Amino acid sequence: MGWLRLLKICLIVLACLCLTLGTGWAAEDMRTVVDGRGAEVQVPMEIERAVAVSNGFIESVMFVLGEEDKLVGGRDCVQSIYNYSYPTVDGETYEYRDGMMPVTYLKPEWNFTVIATTQTAINYEALTALDPDVAIIRVTASSMDDEMMQKTITMIEALGIPVVVLKSHTCFDKPDLSTISDEIRIIGSIFKKDEKAAELADYLESQTQVVFERTKDVLDSEKPTVLIFGASPKAREAGGAGLVMGINTIDSYFVEDIVHAKNAFGETGQPDISAEHLLALDPDVIVLTTWWGYHPPEELYTAPYYQNVAELSALQKHRVYALPWTPNYTGKRIEYPIDLMVIAKAAYPERFEDIKVHEWVLEFYQNVYGVDEETAIGLRSAQWLDWTVDEDF
């Protein structure tokens, strides 16, 4: 009998035993957490060991709450460090090194056990060996109704591990930043840090409100068109120019509902588009997002493969900007106000003339993560936002 088959049989037997014997915790040692599904999940009174399956969102919130040392298992993207480079028309190569999530920079020794990667499913053997008190899973629209995800949740529960499910903003018909606040508060309830979680959610919402209030009175006739563009090498390999964010994405919600500009791409989805289509859209502003690599503003100006769109108004007027590096781009994390501020100042420089993003972001990092200015400067570099310093943006 092969070892894989033996392992599967052992897991099934273990699952059956867990279903028969229960979690092993006495009823008085348990409490109820209501998760993103509305399910009442029984978790231990005190959480000492947790595993997280997300794109870095859960880990970031745990860090802010001071609960990061309780994370014993998670996905690989939180521990990863990234590099990116691209050629220029002058024959040079621009290199961007050591890009990472803020929590990766702040806790470089964070070497929890990897129980899943961006390409692989959960390793149940590794998960069981960690003996966690709770598993926290953040699902996306593509996985919420996915049969494999439902089987994953059922399997973890069958192993006697309480599962708290968070529904990311992508799970809802219309994007709404309040759902991110809901996720933060659920994590707070897991670790009995409700007040601190509420403070974090309220601060993020307050930064959103700054942008909203400054732009809410813009007339439709004065709204610039903004294109959220991923300069994807995969799209170029297929003959396209890149990828765009349609009107049903959270990026479009940022542009139209918070910043009060217009999404230059008026269709749904996240399709690849051709150079001809890009030229036809001719947006007033282009904001580059992470997609198969980080993409700095200079890439559109100097890369040889974008010389065929050099006549774009945004390039001619030097109105190309970049969002911070976001590994595993499947959902917004707690740094989402940075995205909003970049888009807002790019769309309405005169309305945000008093805000320098390169200075504002330092204050943001200090307020969210409780770090000093020197550390905040390091975070700005780790998220590849130094272009904001170079351009005094």
Secondary structure, 3 states (H helix, E strand, C coil): CCHHHHHHHHHHHHHHHHHHHCCCCCHHHEEEEECCCCCEEEEECCCCCEEEECCCHHHHHHHHHCCHHHEEEEEHHHCCCEEEEEECCCCCEEEEEEECCHHHHHCCCCCCEEEECCCCCCCHHHHHHHCCCEEEEEECHHHHCCHHHHHHHHHHHHCCCCEEEEECHHHCCCCCCHHHHHHHHHHHHHCCCHHHHHHHHHHHHHHHHHHHHHHCCCCHHHCCEEEEEECCHHHHHCCCCEEECCCCCHHHHHHHHHCCCEECCCCCCCCEECHHHHHHHCCCEEEECCCCCCCCHHHHHHCHHHHHHCCCHHHHCCCEEECCCCCCCCCCCCCHHHHHHHHHHHHCCCCCCCCCHHHHHHHHHHHHHCCCHHHHHHHHHHCCCCHHHHCCC
